[in-house]
């Protein structure tokens, strides 16, 4: 039902101090999805974005709810951006599935094509993910005969990854997919609009703090006066 429904959605949020439950429903009241999230503006925004451009949202909370209302009513650009990113990622996922890949396997293949044999630690740094997650990704790619991993000649505790012939053959197709995705997403814009958009994206990215913070806002306050309002 969830994959087929494209009508207006209704979202119920049961907000608690540390975690919250979010339920999405159709106009007829049929349940589409139920998730539990840690209270975090980004996590909440991502779930709300799944409900489309104009959902009806009901929030139930007893305390510490102001941050959630801020996300819902005072971050329209962030909401639109999350919807765009989700739609873009969904199309990319479907296109990659046509060649039996899942993200971020395509990034690893293109990285290895460009850099050749590469220590696994460098792939961890490139993807910006934790070591165990990257290890799982590479192990899956190895089982699919996309890459090989061998012990480093200088450090037997380290692994070095390289492309197989199968993985190398997929690289041109991956580039075609990203070119097609670029055309689908931005082909309707003029050259000047694309240049302006690229500059805006750059300005926004440079204005963001690092992922480690610090941040000025906190989702939930322990101040009795704040939570009792």
N, C-alpha and C positions, 0 to 999 in steps of 0.2 A: 504493500500500500504506500509506504513512504516514498519509494522510488518513482511511483506513478503520479502522485498527487502534486498538482501545480497551482492549486487555488490558495486563497488566503489562509494563513495559519493563525492559531490561537496558542499563546504561550503562557503557562502557569509556572510561577517561580515560588518555591517554598524556601525562603531565605532563613538560614540559621547563622550562628556566630562564625563558625569555621567552614561549614560545608552547606551546600544547597542542592535541592532537587529541582530539575527543570523538565516540564512535560510539554510536548508540542502536540497539538490536535488539529484536525480538520474543522471546517465550519460546521460539519454535521456532528462533531464531538467524538470522532474516531481517533484513537490515540496513534500518533506517528512515531513517537520516540520518548523515552524517559532516561535521563542521565543524572548522575550525581557528580558535582564538581567541587573542588576546593574553592573557597571564596577568593576570586581573583578577577580584576576587571577584564583582562584579556580572555580568560576562560569563559566568562559570562558573555562577552561580546561575540566570541566565536560561536557559541551555542545559539544566541539570538540571531546571528547572521544566517543560520541554517533555516530560519523561518521565512526567509524572503524579504522583499523590500518594505512591506507595510503590515507587519503582524500586529495583532491585538495582544497586549501583554498585561497580565494580572500578577501583581507582586504581593505575597503574604509574608509579613515579617513583624517581629515584636521589638527588635532593637538593631542598631547598627546598619540601617538600610539605606542611608543617604548615598553611599558610594555606588550602590546598584542603580538607584534612580539617576545618578549622574551619568552612568554608562548608557542608560536607556534614553535619556532626554537631552543630554548635553554633549554627546559625542557623535553627532550625525556623520561627520567625515570618516571617523574611525569605523563606524558601522558600515558605511558604504565600501570602505577599503576592504574590510573583512569579507563582505559579500563578493566583491570582485576577486579577491584572492582565492576564495573557496570555489567560485565558478571556474576560474582559470585552472586551478589544481585539478578539478574534476575532469575537465576536458583533457588535460595533459595525462591524467591517469588512464583515461579510456584509450588515448592514442598510443601510449606506451604498452598497454595490454595487447595491442595488435601485434607487437613483436616480442611478447612474453617477457616484458620488463616491468618492474615496479620501481617507483622513486625510492631512494636516490641512486638506483643502480646505473641509470644512464649517465649521471654525473661522474660516477666512479670510472665508467668505461672511457668517457671523453678525457678525463684527467689522466688515466693511464696511457691513452693514445698519445697525449701531448708530452708526458713526462717519462714514459717508458717504465722500466722496473722501479718500483717505489716502495720504500718501507711503509709498513702498515701505520706507523705512528704519524706519518705525513698525511695519510688519507684521513685519519682521525682529525687532525688539525684542519684539513681542507673542508670536511663536512661540518665541523663544529658540533660534533656529537660526542657522547661519552664513549669510552673505549669498548665497553661490552656491547653496546648497540652496533658499533661499526664492525666488530668481530662477527656478530650474527649476520650482518649484511654481506660481508665478504665470504663467510662460510656458505651462505645460500648461493652466492654467485659462483663459488667454486664447484658446488654440487651441480649447478646448471651448465658447467663447462664454459663459463664466460671469462674466468680468470684462473690463474694458478697462484698458489702461495707456497713459498719455499723458505726454509730458514736462511737468515742472513749469513753471509760468509764471514762477516766481522763480528757478529753478535748472535750466537745460536739461540738466544732467548727471543729474538725479534724475527718477524716474518716479513718477507718481501713479496709484493703482489705484481703480477704482470698479466697482460692480455693473452688469451688463447686466440686461435684463428677465428673461432666462432664469435668471440667478443669483438675482435677487430672488424669483422664483417658487418657488425651491427652499427658501428660508429657513423657511417654515412647516413644510414636510415634515421638515427637519432637526430642528426643535424637537420634532416629534412622535416622531421616532426616539429622541432623547435621553430624552424622557419615558417611552417604552416600555422603553428600556434600563434606566432607573432603576427602573421597576416590576419588570422581570424580575430585577434584581440584589437589590433591597431590599424588594420588595413583601411578602415573608414575614415581615418584622420588624415589631414593634409600633412605635408612635410613640416610645416611650421608648427602645427599642433603637436606633432610627435616630438619635435625639438623642445617645445615649451614643456610638454609633459615630462620628458626625460630630465629637464632641469628641475622641475618641481619635485620629482621623485628623489633626485640627488639632494636637494635642499632639505627635504623632510628627513631623509636617512641621516644626513650629517648633523641634523638638529636633535636626533634621538640620543639619549644617554646610553652607555654600554649596558649589555644585558645584566651585568652584575650590580647595576645601580650606581649611585644612590637615587632613590625616588622620593618625591616630596609628599606623596599621598599614601595613605594606608587604607585598605579595604574595610577594616573593622577597628573601631576604637575601643579601648578599655576604659576610657574616661566615663564615669557614671553619668555625668551631666550630658555627655554627647549621646550615649546610648539610651537615655531615658526620654529623649525628646519625642 
